[in-house]
Amino acid sequence: MRNGTSLLLLAALALAGAACLTALGAGSATAAALEPTDSGAPSAIVMFPVSAKPNPKGAAMKPAVFNHLAHEKKIANCETCHHTGDPVACSTCHTTEGKAEGNFVTLDRAMHATNIAKRAKGNTPVSCVSCHEQQTKERRECAGCHAIVTPKRDQAWCATCHNVTSSMTPEQMQQGIKGKLPPDQNEALAAETVLNHKPVQPLTAMQGPYKVSIDALADKYEPSNFTHRRHMASLMERIKGDKLAEAFHNKPETLCATCHHRSPLSATPPKCGSCHTKEIDPANPNRPNLKAAYHLQCMGCHQGMNVGRPKNTDCTTCHKARP
């Protein structure tokens, strides 16, 4: 019996060891499923709110997955992000409390700061948010909408980046905060998150109206027939396959919010006149009247996208003059 028991124990230990090796190998296999980067850096990593303190103020901050592969394909110079010239992890210099190596700039600020003052010498640092904002304002396919609309920074906006696979354990979270999570586990968690991400399918242009007759202000001019479906199809075609748009347009109706910018996301939003009145509302003096709202939206989008026609002074292109 003793020999039989020993054999059973040995068999159990062997199975347990095999299970551990399989689990470790699975993590490596998951990370290897992503295309390798040209620089040799990990294809994706989990960025934790690293802190030297046992109960850091950033412990409530969810980790973010950084898709290094996708960014490397879009950014020519590594120093755009690694502004010191050293390709080290951001948390080397920036922690939740800040440290001397990073001029006490916290990790939160390093990732989210906007309106960063240009440095007289060396590289001017950029944060994730400031870089994305710059892209949306400079690229024609984005600028039309983002020149006139500022995205609402709510929980859904934050979750675009701060969203790690549910298979991450509390122990791995704590190791990550301490900066001690093994690289292979970090990369496996990041790869699993990236591979599981499914872009949201936006509404199709065919789901919107063909034309919209804007007749609330028809007086000196005929009603304006807005080619809604053509405009919607054009916008969708311009951002097709764009990774930045895919990431942040995380609701089917997100694109609708460009024009219908103050109403809840919906495939059937209310008319502009439900908020903008013909005359300035004394109770809301900062809200444009209906005429101003139409022209600010249409002209602002055309200017942002550098659309040459119609000119802002060519009124009869959009609404014909009455005889």
C-alpha positions as a printed Julia matrix, in Angstrom:
323×3 Matrix{Float64}:
   0.0    0.0     0.0
   2.86   2.33    0.84
   4.36   1.86   -2.62
   0.94   2.35   -4.21
   0.39   5.57   -2.26
   3.81   6.84   -3.28
   3.05   6.15   -6.91
  -0.24   8.03   -6.65
   1.5   11.01   -5.04
   4.18  11.04   -7.73
   1.52  10.9   -10.42
  -0.39  13.79   -8.82
   2.78  15.88   -8.58
   3.59  15.15  -12.21
   0.11  16.24  -13.31
   0.32  19.42  -11.23
   3.71  20.22  -12.71
   2.42  19.62  -16.22
  -0.54  21.92  -15.52
   1.8   24.69  -14.34
   4.0   24.33  -17.4
   0.93  24.33  -19.63
  -0.36  27.52  -18.0
   3.0   29.24  -18.41
   3.24  28.08  -21.99
  -0.29  29.31  -22.71
   0.71  32.83  -21.66
   3.7   32.79  -23.99
   1.57  31.41  -26.81
  -1.03  34.16  -26.33
   1.62  36.88  -26.52
   3.18  35.21  -29.57
  -0.19  35.36  -31.36
   0.36  39.07  -31.98
   2.52  40.26  -34.84
   6.03  41.15  -33.57
   7.19  44.76  -33.63
  10.06  45.95  -35.82
  11.77  47.51  -32.81
  11.76  44.31  -30.79
   9.56  45.86  -28.1
   6.58  43.85  -26.79
   3.61  44.0   -29.18
   1.35  45.05  -26.31
   1.78  45.68  -22.6
  -0.39  46.36  -19.57
   0.43  49.72  -17.98
  -0.2   49.54  -14.24
  -0.55  52.45  -11.77
   2.89  51.68  -10.36
   3.61  52.88   -6.84
   6.25  52.34   -4.18
   3.64  52.69   -1.42
   1.55  49.76   -0.14
  -1.73  51.69   -0.5
  -1.16  54.06   -3.42
  -3.69  56.72   -4.34
  -3.68  55.29   -7.86
  -4.73  51.81   -6.72
  -8.3   52.57   -7.81
  -7.06  53.42  -11.31
  -7.63  50.54  -13.68
  -4.61  49.4   -15.71
  -4.5   50.32  -19.39
  -3.39  48.16  -22.29
  -1.0   49.87  -24.68
  -0.95  48.38  -28.17
   2.69  49.07  -28.99
   2.44  47.37  -32.39
  -0.41  49.59  -33.61
   1.29  52.77  -32.4
   4.7   51.82  -33.79
   3.15  51.53  -37.25
   1.79  55.08  -37.03
   4.64  56.92  -35.27
   7.96  57.27  -37.05
  10.06  58.32  -34.07
  10.21  56.39  -30.78
  11.13  59.62  -28.98
   7.63  60.94  -29.6
   6.6   58.93  -26.55
   9.98  58.09  -25.0
  10.85  61.78  -24.87
  14.08  61.33  -22.87
  15.51  59.14  -25.62
  15.58  56.04  -23.4
  13.11  53.33  -24.49
  12.13  52.39  -20.94
   8.72  51.87  -19.37
   6.85  55.09  -18.52
   6.6   53.97  -14.88
  10.4   54.06  -14.65
  10.09  57.83  -14.21
   6.36  58.4   -13.63
   4.48  56.75  -10.76
   1.15  57.49   -9.1
   2.87  59.78   -6.57
   5.59  61.09   -8.89
   9.33  60.72   -8.41
  12.49  62.76   -8.91
  13.49  60.94  -12.11
  10.32  62.24  -13.77
  10.38  65.76  -12.26
   7.55  64.57   -9.99
   5.14  64.43  -12.93
   2.64  61.77  -11.9
   1.72  58.84  -14.13
  -1.82  60.21  -14.42
  -0.57  63.56  -15.72
   2.04  61.98  -17.99
  -0.7   59.97  -19.71
  -3.55  62.52  -19.75
  -2.15  66.08  -19.72
  -3.17  68.44  -22.52
  -1.89  71.86  -23.59
   1.7   70.88  -22.79
   4.07  73.85  -23.11
   6.65  73.48  -25.86
  10.18  73.04  -24.56
  12.94  75.36  -25.73
  15.39  72.44  -25.91
  14.94  68.74  -26.5
  11.72  66.85  -27.18
   8.46  68.27  -25.91
   6.68  65.43  -24.1
   3.26  64.31  -25.3
   0.66  62.39  -23.35
  -1.65  59.77  -24.79
  -4.55  62.22  -24.71
  -2.64  65.18  -26.16
  -1.31  63.05  -29.03
  -4.78  61.74  -29.86
  -6.23  65.26  -29.73
  -3.51  66.48  -32.07
  -4.28  63.68  -34.51
  -8.01  64.37  -34.55
  -7.49  68.07  -35.19
  -4.81  67.76  -37.89
  -6.1   64.86  -39.99
  -8.78  65.9   -42.47
 -10.84  62.76  -41.98
 -11.13  63.58  -38.26
 -10.94  67.37  -38.12
 -14.4   68.04  -39.54
 -16.08  66.54  -36.49
 -13.45  67.23  -33.85
 -13.08  70.89  -34.81
 -16.6   71.5   -33.54
 -17.19  68.72  -31.01
 -15.19  67.84  -27.89
 -15.65  64.2   -26.82
 -17.27  63.73  -23.45
 -14.72  62.27  -21.04
 -17.01  59.86  -19.24
 -16.54  56.3   -18.02
 -17.05  54.86  -21.5
 -14.31  57.16  -22.85
 -11.91  56.06  -20.08
 -12.75  52.38  -20.59
 -11.46  52.54  -24.17
  -7.93  52.23  -22.79
  -8.49  51.21  -19.17
  -9.9   47.81  -20.02
  -7.9   44.67  -19.26
  -9.02  41.08  -19.77
 -11.1   39.64  -16.93
  -8.64  36.75  -16.59
  -6.2   39.03  -14.75
  -6.07  37.92  -11.11
  -6.0   40.2    -8.03
  -2.5   38.88   -7.33
  -1.33  39.97  -10.79
  -2.9   43.38  -10.22
  -0.97  43.82   -6.97
   2.24  42.62   -8.58
   1.69  45.1   -11.4
   1.21  48.01   -8.98
   4.49  47.07   -7.31
   6.18  46.86  -10.72
   6.99  43.19  -10.15
   4.65  41.36  -12.54
   6.79  39.04  -14.72
   7.06  40.38  -18.29
   5.7   37.18  -19.85
   2.52  37.41  -17.76
   2.16  41.12  -18.52
   2.48  40.55  -22.27
   0.09  37.58  -22.16
  -2.61  39.67  -20.43
  -2.12  42.51  -22.91
  -2.23  40.19  -25.92
  -5.38  38.49  -24.67
  -7.05  41.89  -24.27
  -6.04  43.0   -27.77
  -7.08  39.73  -29.41
 -10.47  39.73  -27.65
 -11.3   43.28  -28.71
 -14.04  43.46  -31.32
 -14.64  46.86  -32.98
 -18.19  48.16  -32.7
 -20.07  48.13  -35.98
 -21.38  51.65  -36.65
 -24.77  52.44  -38.06
 -24.79  52.22  -41.83
 -25.59  55.21  -44.01
 -28.66  53.35  -45.25
 -30.08  53.42  -41.73
 -30.25  57.2   -41.86
 -32.68  59.31  -43.89
 -31.91  59.91  -47.55
 -32.43  63.67  -47.34
 -33.52  66.06  -44.62
 -35.44  69.2   -45.52
 -34.35  72.03  -43.24
 -37.27  74.4   -43.52
 -37.64  75.94  -40.06
 -36.02  79.19  -41.23
 -37.29  79.27  -44.82
 -38.06  82.91  -45.55
 -35.69  84.76  -47.84
 -34.42  81.42  -49.12
 -36.01  78.1   -50.0
 -35.63  75.19  -47.53
 -32.21  73.53  -47.57
 -32.22  69.89  -48.66
 -29.44  68.29  -46.65
 -28.12  65.12  -48.31
 -27.92  63.24  -45.03
 -27.09  59.8   -46.4
 -24.35  61.07  -48.7
 -22.69  63.04  -45.89
 -22.89  60.08  -43.52
 -21.46  57.69  -46.11
 -18.6   60.09  -46.87
 -17.62  60.42  -43.22
 -17.74  56.66  -42.68
 -15.63  55.98  -45.76
 -12.94  58.44  -44.63
 -12.4   56.73  -41.27
 -12.87  53.17  -42.49
 -10.19  50.92  -40.99
  -8.75  53.72  -38.84
  -7.61  52.19  -35.53
  -7.99  55.4   -33.53
 -11.57  55.87  -34.72
 -12.34  52.18  -34.17
 -11.14  52.43  -30.58
 -13.02  55.56  -29.53
 -16.14  55.25  -31.68
 -17.3   52.61  -29.24
 -21.04  52.98  -29.81
 -22.9   52.43  -33.11
 -24.3   55.98  -32.97
 -21.05  57.77  -32.04
 -20.69  59.38  -35.47
 -24.19  60.84  -35.15
 -23.01  62.89  -32.16
 -21.07  65.19  -34.49
 -24.2   67.09  -35.47
 -26.56  65.86  -32.77
 -24.01  66.82  -30.17
 -26.04  67.51  -27.04
 -28.65  64.78  -27.19
 -28.26  61.18  -25.98
 -26.83  58.8   -28.57
 -29.66  57.54  -30.73
 -30.41  56.44  -34.28
 -33.38  58.83  -34.17
 -32.1   61.98  -32.42
 -34.32  65.05  -31.92
 -34.29  67.95  -34.36
 -31.91  70.86  -33.87
 -34.88  73.11  -33.14
 -35.66  71.16  -29.98
 -32.73  72.97  -28.31
 -31.95  75.91  -30.61
 -34.73  78.47  -30.94
 -35.16  81.01  -33.75
 -34.26  83.84  -31.38
 -31.68  83.84  -28.59
 -33.18  82.24  -25.51
 -32.82  84.73  -22.59
 -32.57  81.78  -20.2
 -29.62  80.39  -22.21
 -27.82  83.4   -23.72
 -24.71  81.37  -24.6
 -26.68  78.92  -26.72
 -26.63  79.86  -30.44
 -29.95  80.51  -32.08
 -31.12  78.09  -34.76
 -29.62  79.96  -37.71
 -26.23  80.28  -36.01
 -26.29  76.63  -34.92
 -26.84  75.38  -38.48
 -24.11  77.57  -39.94
 -21.57  76.91  -37.17
 -22.0   73.16  -37.61
 -21.98  73.03  -41.41
 -19.27  75.63  -41.98
 -17.17  74.41  -39.06
 -17.12  70.87  -40.42
 -16.29  72.01  -43.96
 -13.47  74.23  -42.72
 -12.06  71.48  -40.51
 -11.99  69.05  -43.44
 -10.75  71.74  -45.83
 -13.73  71.29  -48.14
 -13.39  73.88  -50.9
 -17.04  74.26  -51.81
 -19.48  75.67  -51.23
 -17.88  78.9   -50.07
 -19.24  80.36  -46.86
 -20.58  83.33  -48.81
 -22.31  81.2   -51.46
 -25.69  80.97  -49.76
 -27.68  79.73  -52.75
 -25.68  76.49  -53.08
 -27.41  75.1   -49.98
 -30.7   76.99  -50.12
 -31.98  78.6   -53.29
 -33.18  82.18  -53.2
 -36.92  82.68  -53.37
 -38.17  84.27  -56.6
